Amino acid sequence: MVIEIATLFVKDEAEDDFTGSFDEAAEILKRQPGCQGLRWGKRVEPALAFVLEVEWGKIEDHFGFRETDDYKTFGGLFRDYLSKPPEVVHFNPVG
């Protein structure tokens, strides 16, 4: 298993639009091969940053998703509300 953590920085005036559209985007993720679960929410600090945590069976599942039409749709639902590109890291949990 590998965990993806994405930090999404949202424009000041776009928080409501972002949260409304990200619910739909999360549904796209949930149906992807290898997606074993996810959660997302607003960071406590700094303001207007959200965190997405996705549990993938393996890293190749995430990279495979990036090559699909679903990925284009996923990003298109919220990309315009971001103030800068997401920061994404992956890690293998040990505990």
N, C-alpha and C positions, 0 to 999 in steps of 0.2 A: 504494500500500500504506500501511496505517496499523498501528501497533503499539499494542496496549492493554497497560498494565501495571496490575495490580490487587494491592494489598497487603492480605492477609487476616490479621487479628489473631485468634489462636486462644486460647480459654480455657485456663488453666494445666492443668486436669485433662482436657482433651479432645483433646490432640494425636493420640493413637493413633486415636481415633474419626474425627477430621478427615481424617487421611491415608488411612484406609481408605475413607472415603466419597468423597474427592476424586478418586481414581482413576476411579470410575464417572462422576463429574461431568465429568471431562476427556473421556471418551468421547462424551458428549453434545455438547460443544463441537466436537470434531473432525469431526462429521458435519454441521455447520451450513454453509449456503451462504456462501461467501466466506471461511471459515476456512482459511487456508493453512498452519497449523501452530501448535503451542503447546509451551510447556514451563513447568514449575512446580517449586518446591522451597522448602526452608526457608531463610529469610534467615540470614546469619551474625550479624547484630545488627539490631534488638533480638531478644531471645529470643521465641519463640512467634509469630513473624510469618512468613508464607509469601508468596511472590511468584508470580503467574501472569502469563505473557507470552503474548499471543495475536497472531498475525499475521493481519490481516484484509485482504481485497482493497481495501475502502474502508470508511470510517466508517459508512456506511449499512448495511453488512452486520452490524456489531455492534448498531446501534440496531434493525435489523429482528429480530435474535435476541431482543432484550429484549421483543418483542411476541408471542412464541410460547409455547405450552404447554411446550415443551422448556426454556425459560428458567425457568419456575416449578419444573419438576422439578429442573433444575440447581441452583438456589439452595436448594431444599428438602433436598437431600442433605447440605448442610454448614452451613446458616445457623445452626442451634442451637449449633454449636461455636464460633461467633465471639464475641469479647468486645466488639466494636463493628463498625459497618458498614465494609465494604471501602472503601479509598481507590483510586479509579480515575483514570488519566490516559491520554491518547492522544498519540502523536507520529508525525510523518512522518520516517522515517530518511533521512539524507542521505549516509551513508557506511558 
